[in-house]
Amino acid sequence: MNRSNIYLDYSATTPVDPAVLLAMQPYFTDVFGNASSVHAHGRKAKAALERSREIVAAELGIYPGELLYTSGGTESNNTALIGAALALRKHGKSHIVTSKAEHQAVLETCEFLESIGFTVTYPDVNRYGAVEPEHLTGVLRDDTGLVSLMHANNELGTLNDIRTLGDICRDQGILFHSDIVQSFAKMPIDLSELPVDLASISAHKIYGPKGIGALYIRKGVEIERFQHGGGQERGRRGGTENVPLSVGFAKAVECMQQIREEERERLRSMRTQLLNGLTEKIEGLHVNTDISNSVDHILNVSFDAAKILIDGEALLMSLDTAGLSVSNGSACTSGSLEPSHVQLAIGHDAPTAKSAIRFSLGKYTTGGDIRHAVDIVAGVIQKIGRPAETV
Ligand SMILES: Cc1ncc(COP(=O)(O)O)c(C=O)c1O
């Protein structure tokens, strides 16, 4: 791993675990058969594919047949929303609900669905990015067919109460999809006892390879297929199956299971150290993560523009130059930094939104990294921050 910068961007992606790399290797070379071929080479590949599916499915408490492999979280979200929406339209349901704080893979898919005739409502979120039950009940309609609300917010770390939100949907016969990419395998999630019909996951957030994810489709849920081709993935996604990556995905899940409990505690304690360090050294810090209701590895802060002005572009560049890799959720559009839609959704004005920093910790993060990161952030804020009244 490149140690030149301190890496606190594990929510963006993680390095592949060496054990995952080792597990995948034979499936690129020795066991190279096409999993759909009926001969011995194909059968060997198929066996590995299905074994991996069993492992990933078991992590979620679901049947292997309910797990559709995809190319990642983005494709899983597209498949869930477009596939379910097209199927629901046949039953006269054309209203969809999602929140303003979802990942772009959900929001842009919803924009596409609007362009082909669906109606989408975006309920408010609270100041930590969570949808409250009353936000949801207030927007449901007779023709609502699908609700999509994420588990852990990828920028803030805050958790939605998917049990309560899913129950509301189930009571009204509405399908409930959840993007659980950021919490999957990092905390135990048993979908067999949650009111969730569709759930998206991705391997590269848990030290697995990039380019593979999966969608949980509860048995009996109708999804209109839109990737046509061969009959792979039970006829739901044409295309030669990616056996090496599926093996890597399963290995990554097993590695997470082995370290999960102690790792969660370690991450929680380092996040506290980070928060305490930042609060001690920097004034005007705004904590955007609901610390008591969040995944353990994310801390999101911003700086109240009414007190201190931080130039968002200068912030990210200066942190990088000073040796810290973090992100802030802003999108770079036509050369200028657009504030993160999540920061705006939780009520920040644009300058405060642009000053956000997302720290996301992982298994190679050390206490020393945290101490160093605190010093770097404090130094950069001192250098580029301007008291609001001088502007
Ligand atoms: C919450 C969430 N959903 C979806 C995605 C997209 O996943 P992938 O990169 O596997 O397409 C991400 C990754 O950034 C994410 O954090």
The ligand as an SDF file (V2000), in Angstrom:
LIG
                    3D

 16 16  0  0  0  0  0  0  0  0999 V2000
  -23.5080    3.9990   -0.7730 C   0  0  0  0  0  0  0  0  0  0  0  0
  -22.8710    3.6290   -2.0580 C   0  0  0  0  0  0  0  0  0  0  0  0
  -23.6300    3.1260   -3.0420 N   0  0  0  0  0  0  0  0  0  0  0  0
  -23.1050    2.7680   -4.2270 C   0  0  0  0  0  0  0  0  0  0  0  0
  -21.7710    2.9060   -4.4830 C   0  0  0  0  0  0  0  0  0  0  0  0
  -21.2290    2.5080   -5.8150 C   0  0  0  0  0  0  0  0  0  0  0  0
  -20.5650    1.2660   -5.7290 O   0  0  0  0  0  0  0  0  0  0  0  0
  -19.5430    0.8000   -6.8650 P   0  0  0  0  0  0  0  0  0  0  0  0
  -18.3570    1.6720   -6.7660 O   0  0  0  0  0  0  0  0  0  0  0  0
  -19.2600   -0.6460   -6.5200 O   0  0  0  0  0  0  0  0  0  0  0  0
  -20.2620    0.9170   -8.1650 O   0  0  0  0  0  0  0  0  0  0  0  0
  -20.9330    3.4300   -3.4930 C   0  0  0  0  0  0  0  0  0  0  0  0
  -19.4970    3.6390   -3.7520 C   0  0  0  0  0  0  0  0  0  0  0  0
  -19.0010    4.7380   -3.7410 O   0  0  0  0  0  0  0  0  0  0  0  0
  -21.5010    3.7960   -2.2550 C   0  0  0  0  0  0  0  0  0  0  0  0
  -20.7520    4.3170   -1.2810 O   0  0  0  0  0  0  0  0  0  0  0  0
  1  2  1  0
  2  3  1  0
  2 15  2  0
  3  4  2  0
  4  5  1  0
  5  6  1  0
  5 12  2  0
  6  7  1  0
  7  8  1  0
  8  9  2  0
  8 10  1  0
  8 11  1  0
 12 13  1  0
 12 15  1  0
 13 14  2  0
 15 16  1  0
M  END
$$$$
